[in-house]
Amino acid sequence: MTTTLNPSRERLVLWLLALTQFTVIMDFMVMMPLAPQLMQAFSISAAQVSGAVSAYAWCAGLSGLAAVTYIDRFDRKRMLMTMFLLFNLSNLACALAPNFHVLVLSRAFAGLTGGVLGAIVMAIIGDLIAANRRGYATGIVMTSFSMAAIAGVPIGISLAAKFGWQSPFYMLVVFSTLIWIAGMNVLPSLREHLNVKTPFSQVLPELVGLFRVPAHLKAFALSAVNMFTGMLVIPFISPVLVGNLGVHPGDITWIYLAGGITTFFTSRMIGVWSDKVGKHTVYRVFSLFSIVPIMIMTHLPQLSLLALIVFFPFFMVSMSGRNVPMQALMTTVSAPQKRGAFLSANSALQQVGTGLGALAGGMWLTTDAAGHIGGYEINGWLASALTLVSCWWIGNVRAAAAPAQASSPA
């Protein structure tokens, strides 16, 4: 069953969830355009920066997997607020890191806390919104990616250029605190899933059981491959723009801003379209479309800043266009009383895919004495091939939540 809210309260809750996700996504995204400054500040390579990205992703994956054992045992609001508070502390730790080793440890802490938040947010959507409207709801929450690109990352880059790489993390601490206070006052208590309680003695068997359901395994595979594909390309965009094309680090702000503004509007439209024509269809359309910008991004010729600003929205729209229908589809795969556990496991595997993608993508990259990065073309070919695989594989992922909800007692 879903909890009913009046339309205005529902929109307020969804936008608050979007802001919560905004802080998590900005925390993750800002590391990428900050890569040139981190490389200079700590005398490290692009591959080492991708290692810091991987540390976040690996820990987020482990945290998400561990959360399977407890995420459905607590009120959704209490879980979200607790983990969000710990996540905020991780941002403070990043800001205070005196060297790269401490920064990596702080990123790992951020992964342990932030890695669970996405699953909780999607579980709340599953509890509040009917299955036939979850594309719309997911579209709103996924604008967090756009907001991070429009405001978070550009402001973070500007602050970093003027006050040091730590300043974006200080900004996140302040903003996250305000969101946390709002969440305590706006989010409803969600406890209906607690009607079916699993004894602690069954927690581990239940966890193993999640991976014995064929429908779950098919969904997990899609999520992991989808994230792996994107992370072969995304973490290295800023280093390549700076090292290969000579873009000034501060000008990357305008490139991300252009992409973010575009996806802010398209994410919601894609969500509504997913509800109308089907999540599988929309995923395939945008996945196939994404191959072109992926190949252009990884084979960039010498372009002007204006040309890059014009091109980047096509890349971002194609990538977010894949994620909106996929995330909405994931909320329908499991029964309501197991939704949090399933989504937490799914989030964990997404993070594993993210970590593997960032790690693998940096393995064959080379940096010469002039700072030019080579081998990025390989990432594009591999990402395009895996995109074709995911277009075929999504046909094996089917919604099972709607029948389960219909058979639940009123």
C-alpha positions in Angstrom: 0.0 0.0 0.0 1.0 3.6 -0.5 0.6 6.5 1.9 -1.7 9.2 0.5 -0.7 12.9 0.7 -2.5 15.9 -0.6 -1.0 17.2 -3.9 0.8 20.2 -2.4 2.3 18.2 0.5 3.4 15.5 -2.0 5.2 18.0 -4.2 6.9 19.5 -1.1 8.1 16.1 0.0 9.4 15.2 -3.5 11.3 18.4 -3.8 12.8 18.0 -0.4 13.9 14.5 -1.4 15.4 16.1 -4.5 17.3 18.6 -2.4 18.6 15.7 -0.2 19.8 13.9 -3.3 21.2 17.2 -4.6 23.7 17.3 -1.7 24.7 13.6 -2.3 25.1 14.0 -6.0 27.0 17.3 -5.7 29.3 15.7 -3.1 30.1 13.0 -5.6 30.1 15.2 -8.8 32.2 18.0 -7.4 35.2 15.7 -7.1 35.4 15.3 -10.9 35.7 19.0 -12.0 37.9 19.6 -9.0 40.3 16.9 -10.3 42.7 19.4 -11.9 43.0 21.4 -8.7 43.4 18.3 -6.6 46.1 17.0 -8.9 48.0 20.2 -8.5 47.4 20.6 -4.7 48.5 17.0 -3.8 50.8 16.3 -6.8 48.7 13.3 -7.9 47.6 11.9 -11.3 44.2 11.6 -12.9 44.2 7.9 -12.1 44.7 8.7 -8.4 41.8 11.1 -8.4 39.7 8.3 -10.0 40.9 6.2 -7.1 39.4 8.6 -4.6 36.1 8.4 -6.6 36.4 4.6 -6.4 36.9 4.7 -2.7 33.6 6.5 -2.3 31.9 4.1 -4.6 33.3 0.9 -3.0 32.3 2.1 0.5 28.9 3.2 -0.7 28.4 -0.3 -2.2 29.4 -2.0 1.0 27.3 0.3 3.1 24.3 -0.3 0.8 24.7 -4.0 1.0 24.9 -3.9 4.8 21.8 -1.7 4.9 19.8 -4.5 3.4 19.8 -6.1 6.9 18.2 -3.1 8.6 16.8 -0.6 6.2 13.2 -2.1 6.4 13.3 -2.4 10.2 12.9 1.4 10.9 10.7 4.3 10.0 11.8 5.6 6.6 12.0 9.2 7.9 14.1 8.3 10.9 16.5 6.3 8.7 16.8 9.2 6.2 17.5 11.8 8.8 20.0 9.7 10.7 22.1 8.8 7.7 21.8 12.3 6.3 23.3 13.7 9.5 26.2 11.3 9.3 26.7 12.2 5.7 26.9 15.8 6.6 29.7 15.0 9.0 31.6 13.3 6.2 31.5 16.5 4.2 33.0 18.4 7.2 35.7 15.7 7.4 36.5 16.2 3.7 36.8 20.0 4.1 39.2 19.6 7.0 41.4 16.9 5.3 45.1 18.1 5.6 46.4 15.7 2.9 45.3 13.4 0.1 45.4 10.2 2.3 43.0 11.8 4.8 40.8 13.0 1.9 40.5 9.5 0.6 39.5 8.2 4.1 37.0 11.0 4.3 35.6 10.1 0.9 35.3 6.5 2.1 33.3 7.8 5.1 31.1 9.8 2.7 30.5 6.7 0.8 29.5 4.7 3.9 26.9 7.3 4.8 25.8 8.7 1.4 25.6 5.3 -0.2 22.4 4.4 1.7 20.6 7.7 1.1 19.6 7.0 -2.5 18.0 3.7 -1.6 16.0 5.3 1.3 14.8 8.1 -1.0 13.7 5.6 -3.6 12.0 3.5 -0.9 10.1 6.6 0.2 8.9 7.2 -3.3 7.8 3.6 -3.5 5.8 4.0 -0.3 4.3 7.3 -1.2 3.6 7.2 -4.9 1.5 4.7 -6.9 3.5 2.6 -9.4 1.9 4.3 -12.5 3.1 7.7 -11.2 6.6 6.8 -10.1 8.2 8.0 -13.4 6.8 11.5 -12.6 8.0 11.3 -9.0 11.4 10.0 -10.0 11.7 12.7 -12.6 11.3 15.3 -9.9 13.8 13.7 -7.6 16.3 13.1 -10.5 16.3 16.9 -11.1 18.8 16.8 -8.2 21.4 15.8 -10.8 20.5 18.9 -12.8 20.5 21.1 -9.8 23.9 19.9 -8.9 25.1 20.7 -12.4 23.3 24.0 -12.6 24.2 25.4 -9.1 26.1 23.0 -7.0 29.1 22.2 -9.2 29.5 25.6 -10.8 29.3 27.4 -7.5 31.7 24.8 -6.0 34.2 25.3 -8.8 34.0 29.0 -8.4 34.5 28.8 -4.7 37.4 26.4 -5.1 39.1 28.7 -7.6 38.9 31.6 -5.2 39.1 30.1 -1.7 40.6 26.6 -2.2 39.3 23.1 -3.0 37.9 22.7 0.5 35.3 25.4 0.1 32.7 23.4 -1.8 32.6 20.9 1.1 32.1 23.7 3.6 29.2 25.0 1.5 27.7 21.5 1.5 27.8 21.3 5.3 25.8 24.6 5.6 23.3 23.7 2.9 22.8 20.1 4.2 22.1 21.4 7.7 19.3 23.6 6.4 17.8 20.6 4.4 18.0 18.4 7.4 16.1 20.9 9.6 13.4 21.2 6.8 13.2 17.4 6.5 12.5 17.0 10.2 9.5 19.2 9.9 8.2 18.2 6.5 8.7 14.5 5.9 5.9 12.2 7.1 6.5 9.2 9.2 6.5 6.0 7.1 5.9 2.8 9.0 3.5 0.7 7.0 6.3 -1.6 5.8 7.0 -2.5 9.5 3.8 -4.5 9.6 5.8 -7.5 8.3 8.8 -7.9 10.5 11.7 -10.2 9.8 13.3 -11.9 12.9 17.0 -11.1 13.3 17.8 -14.7 12.9 16.4 -14.5 9.4 18.3 -11.3 8.4 21.2 -13.1 6.7 19.0 -15.7 5.0 16.8 -12.8 3.7 19.9 -11.0 2.4 21.1 -14.1 0.6 17.5 -14.6 -0.6 17.5 -11.3 -2.4 20.2 -12.6 -4.7 18.3 -15.9 -5.3 15.4 -14.3 -7.0 16.0 -14.3 -10.8 14.0 -11.0 -11.3 16.2 -9.3 -8.7 19.4 -10.6 -10.4 18.3 -9.3 -13.7 17.6 -5.8 -12.3 20.9 -5.8 -10.4 22.8 -6.6 -13.5 21.2 -3.7 -15.4 21.9 -1.2 -12.7 25.5 -2.2 -12.3 26.2 -2.2 -16.0 24.4 1.1 -16.5 26.5 2.8 -13.9 29.8 1.2 -15.0 29.1 2.5 -18.5 28.7 6.1 -17.4 31.7 6.1 -15.0 34.0 5.0 -17.8 33.5 8.4 -19.2 32.3 11.0 -16.6 35.1 11.1 -14.0 37.7 12.0 -16.7 35.8 14.8 -18.5 37.3 17.7 -16.6 41.0 16.4 -16.7 40.7 15.8 -20.4 39.1 19.2 -21.1 41.9 20.9 -19.1 44.8 18.7 -20.2 44.0 18.0 -23.8 41.9 21.0 -24.9 43.5 23.6 -22.7 40.2 24.7 -21.0 40.8 26.9 -18.0 39.5 25.0 -14.8 37.3 28.0 -13.9 35.6 27.8 -17.4 34.4 24.2 -16.7 31.7 26.0 -14.6 30.0 27.2 -17.8 30.1 23.8 -19.4 28.4 22.1 -16.5 26.0 25.0 -16.1 24.7 24.5 -19.7 24.2 20.8 -19.2 22.5 21.3 -15.9 20.0 23.9 -17.0 18.9 21.6 -19.9 18.5 18.5 -17.8 16.6 20.4 -15.1 13.7 20.7 -17.5 14.2 17.4 -19.4 14.3 15.1 -16.4 10.7 15.7 -15.4 9.5 15.5 -19.0 11.4 12.2 -19.4 9.8 10.9 -16.2 6.2 11.7 -17.4 7.0 10.2 -20.8 8.2 7.0 -19.1 4.8 6.7 -17.3 3.0 7.2 -20.6 4.9 5.0 -23.1 6.8 2.7 -20.8 10.0 2.8 -18.9 11.7 0.1 -21.1 11.0 2.0 -24.3 12.3 5.4 -22.9 15.4 3.7 -21.5 16.2 2.2 -24.9 15.6 5.4 -26.8 18.0 7.5 -24.6 20.6 4.7 -24.3 20.9 4.4 -28.1 21.0 8.2 -28.3 23.7 8.4 -25.7 26.2 6.5 -27.8 26.7 9.5 -30.1 27.6 12.0 -27.3 29.7 9.3 -25.6 31.8 8.8 -28.7 32.1 12.5 -29.3 33.1 13.2 -25.7 35.9 10.5 -25.8 37.2 11.6 -29.2 37.0 15.4 -28.8 38.9 17.4 -31.4 40.2 20.9 -30.5 37.0 22.9 -29.8 36.3 26.3 -28.6 34.7 26.9 -25.2 31.5 27.9 -26.9 31.3 24.7 -28.9 31.8 22.7 -25.7 29.1 24.6 -24.0 26.7 23.9 -26.9 27.6 20.2 -27.0 27.6 19.2 -23.3 23.8 19.4 -22.8 23.4 16.6 -25.4 25.7 14.4 -23.3 24.0 15.2 -20.0 20.5 14.8 -21.3 21.3 11.4 -22.8 22.9 10.1 -19.6 20.1 11.4 -17.3 17.5 10.2 -19.9 18.8 6.6 -19.2 18.7 6.9 -15.5 15.2 8.3 -14.9 13.3 5.4 -16.4 15.7 2.9 -15.0 15.4 4.2 -11.4 11.6 4.3 -11.7 11.6 0.8 -13.0 13.6 -0.4 -10.0 10.9 0.7 -7.6 8.5 -1.8 -9.1 10.6 -4.9 -9.1 10.2 -6.0 -5.4 7.2 -6.3 -3.0 6.6 -3.3 -0.7 7.8 -5.0 2.5 11.1 -5.8 0.8 11.4 -2.7 -1.2 13.9 -0.9 1.0 16.1 -4.0 1.2 15.9 -4.6 -2.6 16.6 -0.9 -3.4 19.5 -0.8 -0.9 21.1 -3.9 -2.5 20.4 -2.3 -5.9 22.0 0.9 -4.8 25.0 -1.1 -3.5 25.5 -2.8 -6.8 25.2 0.6 -8.6 28.0 1.9 -6.4 30.0 -1.2 -7.2 29.5 -0.5 -10.9 30.4 3.1 -10.3 33.6 2.1 -8.5 34.6 -0.5 -11.1 33.9 2.0 -13.9 36.0 4.8 -12.4 38.8 2.3 -11.6 38.8 0.5 -14.9 38.5 3.8 -16.9 41.7 5.1 -15.3 43.7 1.9 -15.7 44.8 2.5 -19.3 44.9 6.3 -19.2 48.3 7.9 -19.6 49.5 11.4 -18.8 52.6 12.9 -20.5 54.9 15.6 -19.3 52.7 18.3 -20.9 49.6 17.0 -19.0 48.0 15.5 -22.1 45.8 12.4 -21.3 45.8 9.5 -23.7 43.7 6.4 -23.9 40.3 8.0 -23.4 39.1 6.8 -26.7 39.1 3.2 -25.4 36.7 4.2 -22.7 34.3 5.5 -25.3 34.3 2.3 -27.4 33.8 0.1 -24.3 31.0 2.4 -22.9 29.2 2.3 -26.3 29.4 -1.5 -26.5 28.0 -1.9 -23.0 25.2 0.5 -23.7 24.1 -1.7 -26.5 24.1 -4.7 -24.1 22.0 -2.8 -21.6 19.4 -1.9 -24.3 18.9 -5.6 -24.9 19.1 -6.7 -21.3 16.4 -4.3 -19.9 13.9 -6.4 -21.7 14.5 -9.1 -19.0 13.7 -6.6 -16.1 10.0 -6.7 -15.3 7.8 -4.9 -12.8 6.5 -7.2 -10.1 5.6 -4.7 -7.3 2.1 -3.8 -8.7 0.6 -7.3 -8.5 2.2 -7.7 -5.0 0.6 -4.4 -3.8 -2.8 -5.4 -5.3 -2.8 -8.6 -3.3 -1.8 -7.0 0.0 -4.4 -6.5 2.7 -6.0 -3.1 2.8 
